[in-house]
């Protein structure tokens, strides 16, 4: 499935992994070919809010620069050509030399 991450802000940022996503992206928003993967959407039976982890490529250090000030609380959506797959806000940012993991919560 083609999927990309859209983070609201100034500017709006879109992260994608497959060039097949390009025709579906908002042409007025920033685009970054850094999406490595999307975890499973999870929630427990104890009314925990749905969560998902998105992994971005940080080998070039681009995520370190983009998230020097973590966008905690920023609205974020996982999108596909079929529409919104997950909507929530960024609750955590974890940076390493090679990856950036964003924790999203509905």
N, CA, C and O atoms as a GROMACS GRO file, in nm:
protein
  424
    1UNK      N    1   0.085  -0.118   0.000
    1UNK     CA    2   0.000   0.000   0.000
    1UNK      C    3   0.089   0.124   0.000
    1UNK      O    4   0.187   0.130   0.074
    2UNK      N    5   0.056   0.220  -0.081
    2UNK     CA    6   0.125   0.349  -0.084
    2UNK      C    7   0.076   0.430   0.035
    2UNK      O    8  -0.045   0.447   0.054
    3UNK      N    9   0.169   0.480   0.114
    3UNK     CA   10   0.131   0.560   0.231
    3UNK      C   11   0.234   0.671   0.250
    3UNK      O   12   0.351   0.656   0.215
    4UNK      N   13   0.188   0.780   0.306
    4UNK     CA   14   0.278   0.891   0.338
    4UNK      C   15   0.229   0.959   0.465
    4UNK      O   16   0.114   0.946   0.505
    5UNK      N   17   0.322   1.033   0.527
    5UNK     CA   18   0.294   1.104   0.651
    5UNK      C   19   0.285   1.253   0.621
    5UNK      O   20   0.370   1.308   0.550
    6UNK      N   21   0.183   1.318   0.675
    6UNK     CA   22   0.165   1.462   0.660
    6UNK      C   23   0.163   1.522   0.800
    6UNK      O   24   0.083   1.484   0.884
    7UNK      N   25   0.254   1.618   0.823
    7UNK     CA   26   0.261   1.687   0.953
    7UNK      C   27   0.224   1.832   0.932
    7UNK      O   28   0.287   1.902   0.852
    8UNK      N   29   0.123   1.878   1.004
    8UNK     CA   30   0.080   2.018   0.995
    8UNK      C   31   0.184   2.108   1.059
    8UNK      O   32   0.244   2.072   1.160
    9UNK      N   33   0.205   2.222   1.003
    9UNK     CA   34   0.300   2.319   1.055
    9UNK      C   35   0.326   2.424   0.952
    9UNK      O   36   0.255   2.434   0.852
   10UNK      N   37   0.429   2.502   0.974
   10UNK     CA   38   0.466   2.606   0.879
   10UNK      C   39   0.611   2.583   0.839
   10UNK      O   40   0.701   2.632   0.908
   11UNK      N   41   0.636   2.511   0.733
   11UNK     CA   42   0.541   2.462   0.633
   11UNK      C   43   0.484   2.324   0.671
   11UNK      O   44   0.536   2.256   0.759
   12UNK      N   45   0.378   2.287   0.601
   12UNK     CA   46   0.328   2.151   0.610
   12UNK      C   47   0.435   2.062   0.549
   12UNK      O   48   0.491   2.094   0.444
   13UNK      N   49   0.464   1.949   0.614
   13UNK     CA   50   0.566   1.857   0.563
   13UNK      C   51   0.503   1.722   0.531
   13UNK      O   52   0.418   1.673   0.605
   14UNK      N   53   0.548   1.664   0.420
   14UNK     CA   54   0.502   1.531   0.378
   14UNK      C   55   0.624   1.441   0.365
   14UNK      O   56   0.724   1.479   0.306
   15UNK      N   57   0.614   1.322   0.422
   15UNK     CA   58   0.722   1.226   0.418
   15UNK      C   59   0.671   1.103   0.344
   15UNK      O   60   0.566   1.048   0.378
   16UNK      N   61   0.746   1.059   0.245
   16UNK     CA   62   0.706   0.943   0.166
   16UNK      C   63   0.827   0.853   0.143
   16UNK      O   64   0.941   0.896   0.157
   17UNK      N   65   0.799   0.729   0.108
   17UNK     CA   66   0.906   0.635   0.080
   17UNK      C   67   0.909   0.590  -0.064
   17UNK      O   68   1.016   0.570  -0.122
   18UNK      N   69   0.794   0.576  -0.122
   18UNK     CA   70   0.782   0.529  -0.260
   18UNK      C   71   0.753   0.645  -0.354
   18UNK      O   72   0.669   0.730  -0.323
   19UNK      N   73   0.823   0.651  -0.468
   19UNK     CA   74   0.792   0.757  -0.564
   19UNK      C   75   0.648   0.745  -0.618
   19UNK      O   76   0.596   0.840  -0.676
   20UNK      N   77   0.586   0.629  -0.600
   20UNK     CA   78   0.446   0.612  -0.641
   20UNK      C   79   0.352   0.704  -0.563
   20UNK      O   80   0.239   0.728  -0.606
   21UNK      N   81   0.397   0.754  -0.449
   21UNK     CA   82   0.315   0.844  -0.368
   21UNK      C   83   0.313   0.986  -0.425
   21UNK      O   84   0.220   1.062  -0.398
   22UNK      N   85   0.414   1.022  -0.502
   22UNK     CA   86   0.429   1.161  -0.548
   22UNK      C   87   0.305   1.220  -0.614
   22UNK      O   88   0.271   1.334  -0.584
   23UNK      N   89   0.236   1.148  -0.703
   23UNK     CA   90   0.117   1.208  -0.765
   23UNK      C   91   0.005   1.242  -0.667
   23UNK      O   92  -0.084   1.320  -0.698
   24UNK      N   93   0.010   1.182  -0.548
   24UNK     CA   94  -0.096   1.202  -0.450
   24UNK      C   95  -0.064   1.311  -0.347
   24UNK      O   96  -0.152   1.352  -0.272
   25UNK      N   97   0.061   1.357  -0.343
   25UNK     CA   98   0.103   1.454  -0.243
   25UNK      C   99   0.055   1.594  -0.279
   25UNK      O  100   0.035   1.627  -0.396
   26UNK      N  101   0.036   1.675  -0.177
   26UNK     CA  102  -0.004   1.815  -0.192
   26UNK      C  103   0.115   1.891  -0.249
   26UNK      O  104   0.221   1.898  -0.187
   27UNK      N  105   0.098   1.948  -0.367
   27UNK     CA  106   0.206   2.019  -0.434
   27UNK      C  107   0.250   2.146  -0.364
   27UNK      O  108   0.359   2.196  -0.392
   28UNK      N  109   0.170   2.199  -0.273
   28UNK     CA  110   0.208   2.323  -0.204
   28UNK      C  111   0.281   2.296  -0.073
   28UNK      O  112   0.324   2.391  -0.007
   29UNK      N  113   0.296   2.170  -0.035
   29UNK     CA  114   0.362   2.136   0.092
   29UNK      C  115   0.502   2.081   0.065
   29UNK      O  116   0.530   2.028  -0.042
   30UNK      N  117   0.589   2.093   0.165
   30UNK     CA  118   0.725   2.040   0.154
   30UNK      C  119   0.718   1.887   0.142
   30UNK      O  120   0.633   1.823   0.202
   31UNK      N  121   0.810   1.831   0.064
   31UNK     CA  122   0.816   1.686   0.042
   31UNK      C  123   0.953   1.633   0.080
   31UNK      O  124   1.056   1.693   0.048
   32UNK      N  125   0.953   1.520   0.150
   32UNK     CA  126   1.077   1.459   0.194
   32UNK      C  127   1.071   1.308   0.169
   32UNK      O  128   0.981   1.241   0.220
   33UNK      N  129   1.164   1.256   0.091
   33UNK     CA  130   1.168   1.112   0.060
   33UNK      C  131   1.245   1.039   0.170
   33UNK      O  132   1.354   0.986   0.146
   34UNK      N  133   1.189   1.037   0.291
   34UNK     CA  134   1.258   0.982   0.408
   34UNK      C  135   1.181   0.871   0.478
   34UNK      O  136   1.233   0.814   0.574
   35UNK      N  137   1.061   0.839   0.435
   35UNK     CA  138   0.978   0.742   0.507
   35UNK      C  139   1.034   0.601   0.487
   35UNK      O  140   1.044   0.551   0.375
   36UNK      N  141   1.070   0.537   0.599
   36UNK     CA  142   1.121   0.399   0.594
   36UNK      C  143   1.012   0.298   0.627
   36UNK      O  144   1.010   0.189   0.569
   37UNK      N  145   0.923   0.332   0.719
   37UNK     CA  146   0.822   0.235   0.757
   37UNK      C  147   0.720   0.291   0.854
   37UNK      O  148   0.740   0.394   0.919
   38UNK      N  149   0.609   0.219   0.860
   38UNK     CA  150   0.499   0.254   0.950
   38UNK      C  151   0.464   0.128   1.028
   38UNK      O  152   0.438   0.023   0.970
   39UNK      N  153   0.465   0.139   1.161
   39UNK     CA  154   0.430   0.025   1.245
   39UNK      C  155   0.281  -0.002   1.242
   39UNK      O  156   0.204   0.068   1.175
   40UNK      N  157   0.242  -0.104   1.315
   40UNK     CA  158   0.101  -0.137   1.324
   40UNK      C  159   0.030  -0.039   1.417
   40UNK      O  160   0.085   0.002   1.520
   41UNK      N  161  -0.090  -0.002   1.381
   41UNK     CA  162  -0.173   0.082   1.468
   41UNK      C  163  -0.218  -0.007   1.583
   41UNK      O  164  -0.275  -0.113   1.562
   42UNK      N  165  -0.191   0.039   1.705
   42UNK     CA  166  -0.223  -0.045   1.820
   42UNK      C  167  -0.303   0.032   1.923
   42UNK      O  168  -0.292   0.154   1.936
   43UNK      N  169  -0.383  -0.041   1.995
   43UNK     CA  170  -0.452   0.012   2.113
   43UNK      C  171  -0.491  -0.108   2.197
   43UNK      O  172  -0.508  -0.219   2.146
   44UNK      N  173  -0.505  -0.087   2.326
   44UNK     CA  174  -0.541  -0.196   2.415
   44UNK      C  175  -0.691  -0.191   2.443
   44UNK      O  176  -0.761  -0.098   2.402
   45UNK      N  177  -0.738  -0.290   2.511
   45UNK     CA  178  -0.880  -0.295   2.546
   45UNK      C  179  -0.914  -0.204   2.662
   45UNK      O  180  -1.031  -0.189   2.696
   46UNK      N  181  -0.812  -0.142   2.723
   46UNK     CA  182  -0.837  -0.057   2.839
   46UNK      C  183  -0.855   0.089   2.799
   46UNK      O  184  -0.811   0.179   2.870
   47UNK      N  185  -0.918   0.113   2.685
   47UNK     CA  186  -0.948   0.247   2.635
   47UNK      C  187  -0.825   0.332   2.606
   47UNK      O  188  -0.832   0.454   2.603
   48UNK      N  189  -0.713   0.267   2.584
   48UNK     CA  190  -0.593   0.340   2.544
   48UNK      C  191  -0.615   0.395   2.404
   48UNK      O  192  -0.676   0.330   2.319
   49UNK      N  193  -0.565   0.514   2.382
   49UNK     CA  194  -0.580   0.575   2.251
   49UNK      C  195  -0.497   0.500   2.148
   49UNK      O  196  -0.388   0.453   2.180
   50UNK      N  197  -0.545   0.488   2.024
   50UNK     CA  198  -0.466   0.424   1.919
   50UNK      C  199  -0.333   0.497   1.899
   50UNK      O  200  -0.325   0.619   1.906
   51UNK      N  201  -0.229   0.417   1.873
   51UNK     CA  202  -0.095   0.470   1.854
   51UNK      C  203  -0.031   0.403   1.733
   51UNK      O  204  -0.071   0.294   1.692
   52UNK      N  205   0.068   0.471   1.678
   52UNK     CA  206   0.148   0.412   1.570
   52UNK      C  207   0.285   0.480   1.572
   52UNK      O  208   0.296   0.597   1.609
   53UNK      N  209   0.387   0.406   1.532
   53UNK     CA  210   0.522   0.460   1.520
   53UNK      C  211   0.559   0.468   1.373
   53UNK      O  212   0.539   0.372   1.297
   54UNK      N  213   0.612   0.581   1.334
   54UNK     CA  214   0.658   0.603   1.196
   54UNK      C  215   0.809   0.619   1.201
   54UNK      O  216   0.862   0.693   1.284
   55UNK      N  217   0.879   0.549   1.112
   55UNK     CA  218   1.024   0.554   1.109
   55UNK      C  219   1.071   0.627   0.983
   55UNK      O  220   1.030   0.594   0.872
   56UNK      N  221   1.156   0.727   1.004
   56UNK     CA  222   1.213   0.806   0.894
   56UNK      C  223   1.364   0.782   0.887
   56UNK      O  224   1.427   0.748   0.987
   57UNK      N  225   1.420   0.800   0.769
   57UNK     CA  226   1.563   0.784   0.746
   57UNK      C  227   1.636   0.910   0.792
   57UNK      O  228   1.605   1.020   0.748
   58UNK      N  229   1.734   0.892   0.882
   58UNK     CA  230   1.810   1.007   0.931
   58UNK      C  231   1.959   0.993   0.900
   58UNK      O  232   2.042   1.062   0.961
   59UNK      N  233   1.995   0.906   0.806
   59UNK     CA  234   2.137   0.886   0.776
   59UNK      C  235   2.203   1.014   0.725
   59UNK      O  236   2.323   1.034   0.747
   60UNK      N  237   2.128   1.100   0.658
   60UNK     CA  238   2.184   1.227   0.609
   60UNK      C  239   2.180   1.336   0.715
   60UNK      O  240   2.236   1.444   0.695
   61UNK      N  241   2.114   1.310   0.827
   61UNK     CA  242   2.099   1.410   0.932
   61UNK      C  243   1.984   1.506   0.907
   61UNK      O  244   1.965   1.601   0.983
   62UNK      N  245   1.908   1.483   0.800
   62UNK     CA  246   1.799   1.575   0.767
   62UNK      C  247   1.692   1.579   0.875
   62UNK      O  248   1.641   1.686   0.907
   63UNK      N  249   1.658   1.464   0.932
   63UNK     CA  250   1.557   1.463   1.038
   63UNK      C  251   1.606   1.537   1.162
   63UNK      O  252   1.529   1.605   1.230
   64UNK      N  253   1.736   1.523   1.190
   64UNK     CA  254   1.792   1.595   1.305
   64UNK      C  255   1.773   1.745   1.286
   64UNK      O  256   1.740   1.816   1.381
   65UNK      N  257   1.794   1.793   1.165
   65UNK     CA  258   1.774   1.936   1.137
   65UNK      C  259   1.625   1.972   1.139
   65UNK      O  260   1.587   2.075   1.195
   66UNK      N  261   1.541   1.889   1.079
   66UNK     CA  262   1.398   1.919   1.072
   66UNK      C  263   1.331   1.918   1.209
   66UNK      O  264   1.240   1.995   1.236
   67UNK      N  265   1.379   1.827   1.296
   67UNK     CA  266   1.315   1.810   1.427
   67UNK      C  267   1.404   1.857   1.542
   67UNK      O  268   1.392   1.806   1.653
   68UNK      N  269   1.493   1.954   1.515
   68UNK     CA  270   1.577   2.011   1.620
   68UNK      C  271   1.489   2.064   1.733
   68UNK      O  272   1.524   2.052   1.851
   69UNK      N  273   1.377   2.120   1.696
   69UNK     CA  274   1.272   2.156   1.792
   69UNK      C  275   1.159   2.057   1.764
   69UNK      O  276   1.086   2.075   1.666
   70UNK      N  277   1.143   1.955   1.847
   70UNK     CA  278   1.044   1.851   1.820
   70UNK      C  279   0.902   1.910   1.806
   70UNK      O  280   0.860   1.991   1.888
   71UNK      N  281   0.831   1.868   1.703
   71UNK     CA  282   0.696   1.920   1.681
   71UNK      C  283   0.591   1.849   1.766
   71UNK      O  284   0.488   1.805   1.715
   72UNK      N  285   0.618   1.838   1.897
   72UNK     CA  286   0.526   1.766   1.985
   72UNK      C  287   0.389   1.833   1.985
   72UNK      O  288   0.378   1.955   1.997
   73UNK      N  289   0.287   1.751   1.970
   73UNK     CA  290   0.150   1.800   1.965
   73UNK      C  291   0.103   1.841   1.827
   73UNK      O  292  -0.015   1.871   1.809
   74UNK      N  293   0.192   1.842   1.729
   74UNK     CA  294   0.152   1.881   1.593
   74UNK      C  295   0.059   1.776   1.534
   74UNK      O  296   0.085   1.656   1.547
   75UNK      N  297  -0.048   1.818   1.468
   75UNK     CA  298  -0.136   1.723   1.401
   75UNK      C  299  -0.060   1.648   1.291
   75UNK      O  300   0.018   1.707   1.216
   76UNK      N  301  -0.085   1.518   1.284
   76UNK     CA  302  -0.020   1.434   1.185
   76UNK      C  303  -0.119   1.331   1.132
   76UNK      O  304  -0.204   1.282   1.205
   77UNK      N  305  -0.104   1.301   1.003
   77UNK     CA  306  -0.192   1.203   0.940
   77UNK      C  307  -0.110   1.106   0.857
   77UNK      O  308  -0.013   1.145   0.792
   78UNK      N  309  -0.149   0.980   0.861
   78UNK     CA  310  -0.098   0.882   0.766
   78UNK      C  311  -0.204   0.871   0.657
   78UNK      O  312  -0.320   0.842   0.683
   79UNK      N  313  -0.161   0.894   0.536
   79UNK     CA  314  -0.254   0.899   0.423
   79UNK      C  315  -0.219   0.793   0.319
   79UNK      O  316  -0.105   0.749   0.310
   80UNK      N  317  -0.319   0.754   0.243
   80UNK     CA  318  -0.302   0.666   0.128
   80UNK      C  319  -0.393   0.720   0.018
   80UNK      O  320  -0.472   0.811   0.043
   81UNK      N  321  -0.382   0.667  -0.102
   81UNK     CA  322  -0.474   0.714  -0.207
   81UNK      C  323  -0.621   0.696  -0.170
   81UNK      O  324  -0.708   0.764  -0.226
   82UNK      N  325  -0.651   0.606  -0.076
   82UNK     CA  326  -0.789   0.584  -0.032
   82UNK      C  327  -0.836   0.684   0.072
   82UNK      O  328  -0.955   0.689   0.103
   83UNK      N  329  -0.744   0.764   0.129
   83UNK     CA  330  -0.782   0.862   0.230
   83UNK      C  331  -0.696   0.850   0.354
   83UNK      O  332  -0.584   0.800   0.349
   84UNK      N  333  -0.750   0.897   0.466
   84UNK     CA  334  -0.676   0.898   0.593
   84UNK      C  335  -0.678   0.759   0.655
   84UNK      O  336  -0.784   0.700   0.676
   85UNK      N  337  -0.559   0.707   0.683
   85UNK     CA  338  -0.545   0.576   0.747
   85UNK      C  339  -0.532   0.591   0.898
   85UNK      O  340  -0.571   0.502   0.973
   86UNK      N  341  -0.478   0.705   0.944
   86UNK     CA  342  -0.462   0.732   1.087
   86UNK      C  343  -0.449   0.883   1.103
   86UNK      O  344  -0.380   0.948   1.025
   87UNK      N  345  -0.515   0.938   1.203
   87UNK     CA  346  -0.504   1.081   1.233
   87UNK      C  347  -0.479   1.097   1.382
   87UNK      O  348  -0.544   1.033   1.465
   88UNK      N  349  -0.385   1.182   1.416
   88UNK     CA  350  -0.353   1.205   1.556
   88UNK      C  351  -0.256   1.320   1.570
   88UNK      O  352  -0.260   1.416   1.492
   89UNK      N  353  -0.170   1.310   1.670
   89UNK     CA  354  -0.071   1.414   1.696
   89UNK      C  355   0.061   1.348   1.733
   89UNK      O  356   0.064   1.234   1.781
   90UNK      N  357   0.169   1.420   1.710
   90UNK     CA  358   0.301   1.369   1.744
   90UNK      C  359   0.318   1.377   1.896
   90UNK      O  360   0.308   1.484   1.955
   91UNK      N  361   0.346   1.262   1.956
   91UNK     CA  362   0.363   1.254   2.102
   91UNK      C  363   0.508   1.233   2.142
   91UNK      O  364   0.546   1.261   2.256
   92UNK      N  365   0.590   1.182   2.048
   92UNK     CA  366   0.731   1.160   2.081
   92UNK      C  367   0.816   1.165   1.955
   92UNK      O  368   0.770   1.135   1.845
   93UNK      N  369   0.941   1.205   1.973
   93UNK     CA  370   1.040   1.208   1.866
   93UNK      C  371   1.167   1.146   1.922
   93UNK      O  372   1.219   1.191   2.024
   94UNK      N  373   1.215   1.042   1.856
   94UNK     CA  374   1.339   0.976   1.899
   94UNK      C  375   1.436   0.978   1.781
   94UNK      O  376   1.408   0.919   1.677
   95UNK      N  377   1.548   1.044   1.798
   95UNK     CA  378   1.648   1.057   1.692
   95UNK      C  379   1.772   0.975   1.723
   95UNK      O  380   1.822   0.976   1.836
   96UNK      N  381   1.820   0.901   1.622
   96UNK     CA  382   1.950   0.836   1.629
   96UNK      C  383   2.028   0.882   1.506
   96UNK      O  384   1.978   0.961   1.427
   97UNK      N  385   2.148   0.832   1.491
   97UNK     CA  386   2.228   0.871   1.375
   97UNK      C  387   2.168   0.821   1.245
   97UNK      O  388   2.193   0.879   1.139
   98UNK      N  389   2.089   0.713   1.251
   98UNK     CA  390   2.036   0.654   1.128
   98UNK      C  391   1.886   0.666   1.111
   98UNK      O  392   1.835   0.659   0.999
   99UNK      N  393   1.814   0.684   1.221
   99UNK     CA  394   1.668   0.686   1.213
   99UNK      C  395   1.606   0.794   1.301
   99UNK      O  396   1.666   0.846   1.395
  100UNK      N  397   1.483   0.825   1.264
  100UNK     CA  398   1.398   0.913   1.345
  100UNK      C  399   1.267   0.838   1.364
  100UNK      O  400   1.202   0.801   1.267
  101UNK      N  401   1.228   0.816   1.487
  101UNK     CA  402   1.100   0.752   1.514
  101UNK      C  403   1.004   0.854   1.573
  101UNK      O  404   1.033   0.919   1.673
  102UNK      N  405   0.891   0.866   1.508
  102UNK     CA  406   0.786   0.956   1.553
  102UNK      C  407   0.674   0.872   1.611
  102UNK      O  408   0.622   0.783   1.544
  103UNK      N  409   0.636   0.899   1.735
  103UNK     CA  410   0.523   0.832   1.797
  103UNK      C  411   0.399   0.918   1.780
  103UNK      O  412   0.395   1.032   1.825
  104UNK      N  413   0.299   0.861   1.714
  104UNK     CA  414   0.173   0.932   1.692
  104UNK      C  415   0.066   0.870   1.778
  104UNK      O  416   0.063   0.749   1.796
  105UNK      N  417  -0.023   0.952   1.832
  105UNK     CA  418  -0.133   0.906   1.914
  105UNK      C  419  -0.260   0.978   1.870
  105UNK      O  420  -0.260   1.099   1.846
  106UNK      N  421  -0.368   0.902   1.859
  106UNK     CA  422  -0.497   0.959   1.817
  106UNK      C  423  -0.556   1.046   1.925
  106UNK      O  424  -0.664   1.102   1.907
   0.00000   0.00000   0.00000
